Amino acid sequence: MSVIAEVKQRLDILELVAEYVTLQKAGRNYKGLCPFHSEKDPSFFVFPAQQSWHCFGACATGGDIFSFVMKKEGVDFGQALRLLAQRGGIALSPREAPDKAKDEKKERLFQINEAATEYYHHLLSSARAGEMARSYLRGRKVRPETIKDFRLGFSPDAWETIKSYLHNKGYAEKELVEAGLIIEKEEGGSYDRFRNRLMFPISDSQGRVNAFGARALDDSLPKYINSPQTPVFDKSNSLYGIDKAKAAIRKENSAIIVEGYMDVLTAHQDGWRNVIGSMGTSLTDKQVAGLRRLTANVTLALDADLAGEEATLRGKAVLACSNAEAKVIPLPAGKDPDEVIREDPALWQKLVEQAMPIVDFAFQSVLSKVDVNKARDKSLAVQKLLPSIHDMRDPVQQSHYLRKLAAALKIEESAIRVALRELEAGQRRPHPHKPAEQSRPARRFLSSPIEEYCLALLLQHPELRPLAGELSPEHFECTENREVFIKWQHSSQIPTLESELDSSLLEHLHYLVDRNFPPAIRGSERTRQFALADCILRLQEKLSRKLETEKEAALELERARGGISSELSKLSEQGIDSGQRLQDVFVKRGRKPWLQ
C-alpha cells in the first residue's frame, strides 16, 4: 500500500478537522464555522462517509484530508503528506521523508536571516546612520506602524557590518555566503552584499525570513537588488508580503499582485491587505501554484508599460490558477499602484472594481500595436494571442475569442481555426518514457480507480489531450490525482511533469504511466477516444453524486438559517445537469463504460 493510501486509511478527517473547528452533528454529517474565512453562521461541512469537507460560504470549495491540511497550513502536497504521516505514525520512504541534514541546514539559514532582520531593523529605527532611510520613508508616507509590521531595515554604507555582527553571533563565514548576505572575493575574503540600502525582509508563507530586497539610498545601480537564490529562497517561487496577506486573501477570496515593495506597503497601510508583490519579475507558474492554495481569483496591477507584455506572456500561467478568470488593472500612464493609492484612493478603488479579464487586456495590448492592414502584423497578432485562446477550457469562450480575433484582424475565422489545429498538433508529445522497475502500490478503495484510469489514458496517449477539455480539477476528488492532473494540464512531456511534481507524488505518477490497458485500447486510437469519453462520463456522474450529497447538506444548512441558498444553484451548475446530459448522450449511443 502506498503511503498516501495508508494515511487515508489510518487517519479520520472528522477527528483531524475537529482540532481546528468546533463541529456539531447535522444529520449524517457535521457542520461548523469555516476555518478559512470569517463568518457568523456555519457553512463548513465534514462528510465522514466520503472522508471529505466542503465550505458553502465564501470559499465555495472542498476536498479530502490532504487538501484540508494544504489549505489550512498553507503547504504543498509533499509537506501535507509529511505532516499527516507523522500524525499517523507512518514511516516515509527515503524519497518521501525529509532530509534531516538538509532541514537542519535550512533552519540555520532561517536563523541567520532572522538575526540580520533584527539588526537591520534596529539600525533603521535607532541608529544615526539610518536617518537617510527614515527620511526616505517619510517622503513616501510610510507610517511607523507599517515599518514595524514589515520589519523594514537599513544596511549601513560599510563593507563588513553585517558580516562582523553575525560572526560575533556564532555564524561562520561560509554560512553567511550561503545565506546570500555576504559575497566572496575571487582573491579571498568577503564583504557585505547590502550597503547603504533600505532593507525589505522577504518571508515565506509561514513568516520565516528567507531573503532580502534592498533599495539604494544614493545613486548606486541597480536601484533594487535581491538576495541570490539560496536553499531557502527562490525568487520565482516567492511573493513579497504573502505572510501578511494570506489571511486577507482567504477571507476575500482574491489576491491583487503588484510589482514592487513600496506598492505592497502602501496598499497594506491603506487597508488593501490582500495585496502581494512579484518583486519586479513576471508572474511564474510556481507563484501561481502557491496562490492556488489560497484563492482562485487573481488580479494583476502592474506597471502600465509592462502589464500588456505580462498579460500576453504570462496570461497562460495566471489563467491556470482556477476556473475563475484572472484580471488586469490597467494603471494610468506613468503611475504605479503606490502613487495611485497615495494620491487618489478612490481612483484605486475604481480601478480595482473595473479590472478587465486578462485575455481582453492581452487582446487590447497586442492589437493596439499592430497594423491590421499588414499581413505580417496579422500573423504576429495571431501568434501572440492564439496560445491563450488554445488554453481556454470553455469551448464557448474559445469560440467567442476566435471570432473576436478574426473580426479585429479582418480575416476569416476558418484561417485562425486552422492555426489553432496546427498549434494543437505541435503540442502533441511523443509516447512518454516509462521508468523501469517502478513498484506498484496496492490499489484499494482508498483511491479512485476511474480517476486513475482517466489519468493513465491521458498520460500514456498524448493525442487524447484535445478531448479532455471538459475535465477540470474538480473531477478529481483524490488530492494526489488532482495534483497530477493540474500539473499535466501545463506540462507537455512526462520529464517536465516529473520535475514539477513533489517527490512524494512520483511513485503515484509512475504507477499511472506504467498502467496496463487491454489490447483494444493499445491498438486503436478511436477505441482510446471512446474509452476517454466513457471516463469523462463516469467522472461527471461521480461528481454529480458528490454534489448531490453536498446539496443535501446545503439544504440542511438553509433550513437551519431559514433562507434559500444561492449555493444550491451553484452546485447544480458545477456538474449535476451536465452529468445528466452526458448520461443521455451515452444511453443513445448504447455503449458500456470501459471500466466496470
C-alpha positions in Angstrom: 0.0 0.0 0.0 1.3 3.5 -0.8 1.9 5.9 2.0 -0.8 8.2 0.6 -3.4 5.3 0.8 -2.1 4.4 4.3 -2.6 8.0 5.5 -6.2 7.9 4.2 -6.8 4.5 5.9 -5.3 5.4 9.2 -6.5 9.0 9.7 -10.1 10.2 10.0 -10.9 13.5 8.6 -13.6 14.2 11.2 -11.0 13.8 14.0 -8.5 16.0 12.2 -10.9 18.8 11.4 -12.3 18.8 14.9 -8.9 20.0 16.1 -9.4 23.2 14.1 -13.2 23.6 14.1 -15.9 23.2 16.7 -18.3 20.8 14.9 -21.9 19.9 15.6 -23.9 17.0 14.2 -26.1 17.8 11.2 -27.9 14.6 10.2 -25.2 12.1 9.0 -22.7 14.9 8.7 -21.1 17.7 10.8 -21.0 21.4 10.4 -19.1 24.4 11.9 -17.7 27.8 11.3 -15.3 27.7 8.3 -11.6 27.9 9.4 -10.7 29.6 6.1 -12.8 32.8 6.3 -14.7 34.8 8.8 -18.4 34.0 9.2 -21.2 34.2 11.9 -23.3 31.3 10.7 -21.7 27.8 10.0 -21.2 27.0 6.3 -18.5 24.4 6.7 -19.4 20.7 6.5 -17.5 17.5 7.1 -18.8 14.3 5.4 -17.4 11.3 7.3 -18.8 8.7 4.9 -16.9 10.3 2.0 -14.0 11.4 4.2 -14.4 14.9 2.6 -15.2 18.5 3.5 -16.9 21.4 1.8 -17.4 25.1 2.6 -20.7 26.5 1.3 -19.7 30.1 2.1 -17.1 32.4 0.6 -14.6 29.5 -0.1 -17.1 27.5 -2.2 -14.6 24.6 -2.3 -13.8 21.4 -0.6 -11.7 18.2 -0.8 -10.1 15.4 1.2 -7.8 15.2 4.2 -4.8 16.3 2.2 -6.5 19.4 0.7 -7.7 20.5 4.1 -4.2 20.5 5.6 -2.7 22.1 2.5 -5.3 25.0 2.7 -5.2 25.3 6.5 -1.4 25.2 6.9 -0.5 26.9 3.6 1.7 24.0 2.5 2.1 21.9 -0.7 1.1 18.3 -1.1 4.5 16.9 0.0 4.5 18.9 3.2 0.9 17.9 3.9 1.8 14.3 3.4 4.7 14.5 5.8 2.6 16.2 8.4 -0.2 13.6 8.2 2.2 10.7 8.0 3.9 12.0 11.2 0.5 12.3 12.8 -0.4 8.8 11.9 2.9 7.3 12.9 3.6 6.2 9.3 7.2 5.8 8.2 8.1 7.5 5.0 10.4 6.1 2.3 13.7 7.9 1.7 12.2 9.6 -1.3 9.2 10.9 0.7 10.9 11.6 4.0 12.6 15.0 4.6 16.4 15.0 4.6 17.2 15.8 8.3 20.6 17.2 7.5 19.1 19.4 4.7 16.3 20.6 7.1 18.8 21.5 9.8 20.8 23.5 7.3 17.7 25.4 6.1 16.8 26.1 9.7 20.2 27.5 10.3 19.8 29.8 7.3 16.4 31.0 8.6 18.0 31.8 11.9 20.7 33.8 10.2 18.2 35.8 8.2 16.1 36.4 11.4 19.2 37.8 13.1 20.0 40.0 10.2 16.4 41.3 10.1 16.6 42.3 13.7 19.9 44.0 13.2 18.9 46.0 10.1 15.6 47.0 11.7 17.4 48.2 14.8 19.7 50.4 12.6 16.7 51.9 10.8 14.8 52.6 14.0 17.6 53.9 16.3 20.9 54.4 14.6 22.0 57.9 13.4 23.2 56.4 10.2 19.6 55.3 9.4 18.3 58.8 9.2 18.6 58.9 5.4 16.4 55.8 5.2 13.9 57.2 7.7 13.7 60.4 5.7 13.1 58.5 2.5 10.2 56.5 4.1 8.7 59.7 5.5 8.8 61.2 2.0 7.0 58.1 0.7 4.4 58.5 3.5 5.2 55.1 5.0 3.9 55.1 8.6 5.8 53.9 11.6 3.4 51.0 12.2 4.0 49.8 8.7 7.8 50.0 9.2 7.4 47.9 12.3 4.9 45.4 10.9 7.0 44.7 7.8 10.3 45.0 9.8 12.0 47.3 7.4 15.6 47.9 8.0 18.8 49.8 6.9 22.1 48.4 5.8 25.0 50.9 6.6 27.5 52.2 4.0 30.2 49.8 5.2 31.9 46.7 3.9 31.8 44.3 6.8 29.0 45.4 9.2 26.6 42.5 8.9 29.5 40.1 8.5 31.0 41.2 11.8 27.7 41.3 13.6 26.7 37.8 12.6 30.2 36.4 13.0 30.0 37.5 16.6 26.7 35.7 16.9 28.5 32.5 16.1 27.7 32.1 12.4 30.5 31.0 10.1 31.5 33.0 7.0 30.6 30.0 4.8 27.0 30.1 6.2 26.7 33.9 5.6 27.8 33.3 2.0 25.2 30.6 1.6 22.5 32.9 3.1 23.4 35.5 0.4 24.3 38.2 3.0 28.0 38.4 2.1 29.9 37.9 -1.2 33.2 36.1 -1.6 36.1 37.9 -3.3 38.0 36.0 -6.1 41.3 36.9 -4.4 40.0 35.8 -1.0 38.0 37.3 1.8 34.4 38.6 1.7 32.2 41.7 2.1 28.6 42.6 2.8 26.2 42.3 -0.2 23.9 45.1 1.0 25.4 48.5 1.7 23.6 51.9 2.2 20.2 50.4 1.3 16.7 50.3 2.6 16.1 46.7 3.5 12.9 44.8 2.9 12.9 41.4 4.6 11.2 38.7 2.4 9.3 36.0 4.2 7.7 32.7 3.2 4.1 31.9 3.8 4.9 30.8 7.3 6.5 34.1 8.2 10.1 32.9 8.1 12.6 35.4 6.7 14.3 33.7 3.7 15.8 36.7 1.8 16.0 40.5 1.4 15.2 43.1 -1.1 17.2 46.3 -0.9 16.7 49.8 -2.4 19.7 52.0 -2.9 19.7 55.3 -1.0 22.2 57.0 -3.3 22.9 56.9 -7.0 24.1 53.3 -6.9 22.9 50.9 -9.6 20.9 48.8 -9.8 18.3 50.7 -7.7 16.9 47.4 -6.3 18.7 44.2 -5.6 17.6 41.0 -4.1 19.2 38.1 -2.3 20.5 35.4 -4.7 18.9 32.0 -4.9 19.7 30.0 -1.7 18.5 26.7 -0.2 15.6 28.7 1.4 14.9 31.3 -1.3 13.8 31.0 -4.9 12.6 34.3 -6.3 10.4 32.6 -8.9 8.6 30.8 -6.0 8.2 33.9 -3.7 5.7 36.6 -3.3 6.5 39.7 -1.1 4.1 40.1 1.7 2.4 36.7 1.4 2.8 36.0 5.1 0.9 39.3 5.9 -1.6 38.9 3.1 -2.6 35.2 3.2 -5.4 35.7 5.8 -7.0 38.5 3.9 -6.6 36.6 0.6 -8.5 33.7 2.1 -11.1 35.9 3.6 -11.8 38.0 0.5 -11.1 35.0 -1.9 -9.0 37.3 -4.0 -5.4 38.4 -4.4 -4.0 41.5 -6.1 -0.5 41.2 -7.4 1.6 44.3 -7.7 5.2 44.7 -8.8 7.2 46.5 -6.1 7.8 46.5 -2.4 6.5 50.1 -1.9 3.3 49.1 -3.8 2.7 46.4 -1.2 3.5 48.6 1.8 1.2 51.5 0.7 -1.6 49.1 -0.2 -1.5 47.4 3.2 -1.4 50.5 5.2 -4.3 51.8 3.3 -6.4 48.7 4.1 -5.7 46.6 1.0 -4.3 43.6 2.9 -4.8 41.1 0.1 -2.0 42.7 -2.0 1.3 40.9 -2.6 4.3 41.7 -4.7 6.0 39.8 -7.6 9.3 41.7 -6.8 9.7 43.0 -10.3 9.5 39.7 -12.1 7.0 38.2 -14.5 4.4 36.1 -12.6 5.7 32.5 -12.6 4.0 29.1 -12.6 5.4 28.5 -9.2 4.0 31.7 -7.7 0.6 30.8 -9.2 0.8 27.3 -7.8 1.4 28.8 -4.3 -1.5 31.2 -4.7 -3.9 28.4 -5.7 -3.9 27.1 -2.1 -5.3 30.5 -1.0 -7.6 31.7 -3.8 -8.9 31.1 -7.3 -9.1 34.8 -8.1 -6.1 36.8 -9.2 -5.8 40.4 -10.3 -2.6 41.9 -11.8 -1.8 45.6 -11.1 1.5 46.1 -12.8 3.4 49.0 -14.3 1.4 50.4 -17.3 4.3 49.7 -19.7 4.8 46.1 -18.6 1.3 45.0 -17.9 0.4 44.3 -21.6 3.5 42.2 -22.0 2.8 40.4 -18.7 -0.7 39.7 -19.7 0.4 38.3 -23.0 3.4 36.3 -22.0 2.2 35.1 -18.6 -1.6 35.0 -19.1 -1.5 31.3 -19.6 0.1 30.7 -16.2 -2.3 33.0 -14.4 -5.4 31.6 -16.2 -4.3 28.2 -15.0 -4.9 29.2 -11.4 -8.6 28.4 -11.4 -11.8 28.3 -13.4 -12.3 32.0 -12.4 -10.9 34.4 -14.9 -7.8 36.3 -13.9 -8.0 40.0 -14.3 -5.7 43.0 -15.0 -5.9 46.6 -13.6 -4.8 49.0 -16.3 -2.9 51.7 -14.5 -2.7 55.4 -15.6 0.3 56.0 -17.7 3.4 56.7 -15.7 1.8 55.6 -12.4 2.4 52.6 -10.2 -0.1 51.3 -7.6 1.9 53.1 -4.8 1.4 56.5 -6.4 -2.3 55.9 -7.3 -3.2 54.7 -3.8 -1.4 57.7 -2.1 -2.7 60.3 -4.4 -6.2 59.1 -5.1 -7.5 56.2 -3.1 -10.9 56.5 -4.7 -9.4 56.1 -8.1 -7.6 52.9 -7.0 -10.9 51.5 -5.7 -12.5 52.3 -9.0 -9.6 50.7 -11.0 -9.9 47.5 -8.9 -13.6 47.3 -9.5 -13.2 47.8 -13.2 -10.4 45.3 -13.7 -10.8 43.6 -17.0 -10.3 39.9 -17.9 -6.7 39.2 -18.7 -7.5 37.8 -22.2 -9.3 41.0 -23.1 -6.4 43.0 -21.8 -4.0 40.9 -23.8 -6.1 41.5 -27.0 -6.2 45.2 -26.3 -2.4 45.3 -25.7 -1.4 43.3 -28.8 -3.9 44.7 -31.2 -3.0 48.3 -30.3 0.5 47.7 -31.6 -0.3 46.1 -35.0 -1.4 47.4 -38.4 -4.4 45.3 -39.3 -3.8 46.2 -43.0 -0.4 44.3 -43.0 -0.4 40.5 -43.4 2.8 40.2 -41.3 1.2 42.1 -38.4 -1.9 40.0 -38.6 0.2 36.8 -38.4 2.2 38.2 -35.4 -1.0 39.0 -33.5 -2.4 35.5 -34.1 0.9 34.1 -33.0 0.8 36.0 -29.7 -2.8 35.6 -28.8 -3.6 32.1 -30.1 -1.9 30.2 -27.1 -4.2 32.0 -24.6 -7.3 31.0 -26.7 -6.0 27.5 -27.1 -5.7 27.0 -23.3 -9.3 28.0 -22.6 -11.3 25.1 -21.2 -14.7 26.5 -22.1 -15.5 25.9 -25.8 -18.0 28.8 -25.8 -15.3 31.2 -24.6 -12.8 29.8 -27.0 -15.3 30.3 -29.9 -16.0 33.9 -28.7 -12.4 34.9 -28.7 -11.7 33.2 -32.1 -14.5 35.3 -33.6 -13.3 38.4 -31.8 -9.7 38.0 -33.1 -10.9 37.3 -36.7 -13.1 40.4 -36.7 -10.3 42.6 -35.3 -7.8 41.4 -37.9 -10.4 41.4 -40.7 -9.6 37.8 -41.7 -11.7 34.6 -42.0 -12.3 32.7 -38.7 -11.6 29.5 -40.5 -8.0 30.7 -41.1 -7.5 31.1 -37.3 -9.0 27.7 -36.6 -6.5 26.2 -39.0 -3.7 27.9 -37.0 -5.3 26.6 -33.8 -5.3 23.0 -35.1 -1.7 23.4 -36.1 -0.8 24.6 -32.6 -2.6 21.6 -31.0 -0.8 19.2 -33.3 2.6 20.8 -32.4 1.9 20.3 -28.7 1.3 16.6 -29.0 4.2 14.9 -27.5 5.9 11.6 -28.2 4.9 8.5 -26.2 6.2 9.1 -22.6 9.2 7.3 -21.3 8.2 4.8 -18.6 10.7 4.5 -15.8 11.8 0.9 -15.3 11.1 -1.2 -12.3 8.7 1.1 -10.6 6.9 -0.6 -7.7 3.1 -0.6 -7.9 1.3 0.2 -4.7 -1.7 -1.7 -3.8 -4.8 0.0 -5.3 -7.7 -0.1 -2.9 -10.9 1.8 -2.2 -8.7 4.5 -0.6 -8.0 5.8 -4.1 -10.3 6.2 -7.1 -10.0 3.7 -10.0 -11.9 5.8 -12.5 -9.8 8.9 -11.8 -6.6 6.8 -12.2 -7.9 5.1 -15.4 -8.6 8.5 -16.9 -5.2 10.0 -15.9 -3.4 6.9 -17.2 -5.1 7.3 -20.6 -4.1 11.0 -20.8 -0.5 10.4 -19.6 0.2 7.4 -21.9 -1.7 8.8 -25.0 -0.9 12.5 -25.5 -3.1 12.6 -28.7 -6.1 12.5 -26.3 -5.3 15.8 -24.8 -7.6 17.9 -27.0 -10.5 15.7 -26.0 -10.0 16.4 -22.3 -11.3 20.0 -22.4 -14.4 19.1 -20.3 -12.3 17.9 -17.4 -11.3 20.2 -14.6 -9.5 19.7 -11.2 -13.0 19.4 -9.6 -13.5 16.0 -11.3 -10.6 14.5 -9.2 -11.6 14.1 -5.6 -8.4 12.5 -4.5 -5.8 15.2 -3.9 -3.0 13.1 -5.4 -4.9 12.7 -8.6 -5.9 16.3 -8.7 -2.3 17.4 -8.2 -1.1 15.2 -11.1 -4.0 16.5 -13.3 -3.2 20.1 -12.6 0.5 19.7 -13.5 -0.4 17.6 -16.5 -2.5 20.5 -17.9 0.6 22.6 -18.2 3.3 20.0 -18.9 4.0 18.9 -22.4 6.2 15.9 -21.5 6.5 13.4 -18.8 10.0 14.5 -17.7 8.7 18.0 -17.3 5.8 16.7 -15.3 8.2 14.7 -13.1 10.3 17.9 -12.4 7.1 19.9 -11.5 5.6 17.3 -9.1 6.6 17.0 -5.5 8.8 13.9 -5.0 6.2 12.3 -2.8 3.9 12.0 -5.9 6.4 10.5 -8.3 5.6 6.9 -7.3 1.9 7.6 -8.0 2.8 9.2 -11.3 4.9 6.2 -12.4 2.1 3.9 -11.4 -0.2 5.8 -13.8 2.4 5.9 -16.6 3.1 2.1 -16.3 -0.6 1.1 -16.0 -1.5 -1.7 -18.5 -4.5 -1.4 -20.8 -6.4 -4.0 -22.8 -5.1 -4.7 -26.3 -8.1 -2.9 -27.8 -7.1 0.3 -26.0 -3.4 0.0 -27.0 -4.2 -0.8 -30.7 -6.8 1.7 -31.8 -6.9 5.4 -31.4 -10.7 5.5 -31.9 -11.1 3.0 -29.1 -9.0 5.1 -26.8 -11.2 8.1 -27.7 -14.3 6.1 -26.7 -12.6 5.0 -23.5 -11.7 8.6 -22.6 -15.3 9.7 -23.3 -16.6 7.0 -21.0 -14.1 8.1 -18.3 -15.4 11.6 -18.6 -19.0 10.4 -18.3 -18.1 8.4 -15.2 -16.2 11.3 -13.6 -19.2 13.6 -14.3 -21.5 11.0 -12.7 -19.2 10.7 -9.7 -19.0 14.5 -9.3 -22.8 14.7 -9.6 -23.3 12.2 -6.7 -20.8 14.1 -4.6 -22.7 17.4 -5.4 -26.0 15.7 -4.5 -24.6 14.8 -1.1 -23.4 18.3 -0.6 -26.7 19.7 -1.9 -28.5 17.8 0.9 -26.1 19.4 3.4 -26.7 22.8 1.9 -30.5 22.3 2.2 -30.0 21.3 5.8 -27.9 24.4 6.3 -30.6 26.7 4.7 -33.4 25.1 6.7 -31.4 26.0 9.9 -30.9 29.5 8.6 -34.5 29.9 7.3 -33.4 31.0 3.9 -32.7 29.9 0.3 -29.1 29.5 -0.6 -27.5 30.5 -3.9 -25.1 27.7 -3.2 -27.8 25.2 -4.3 -27.8 26.7 -7.8 -24.1 26.8 -7.8 -23.9 23.1 -7.0 -26.2 22.3 -9.9 -24.2 24.4 -12.3 -21.0 22.6 -11.2 -22.0 19.3 -12.6 -25.4 17.8 -11.8 -27.1 18.9 -15.0 -24.1 18.3 -17.2 -23.8 14.8 -15.8 -27.4 14.1 -16.8 -26.7 15.5 -20.3 -23.7 13.2 -20.7 -25.7 10.2 -19.4 -28.4 10.9 -22.1 -25.8 11.0 -24.8 -24.2 7.7 -23.8 -27.6 6.0 -23.4 -28.4 7.0 -27.0 -25.0 5.5 -28.2 -25.8 2.3 -26.3 -22.2 1.9 -25.2 -21.0 0.5 -21.9 -18.2 2.1 -19.9 -14.7 0.6 -20.4 -14.1 0.5 -16.7 -16.7 -1.5 -14.8 
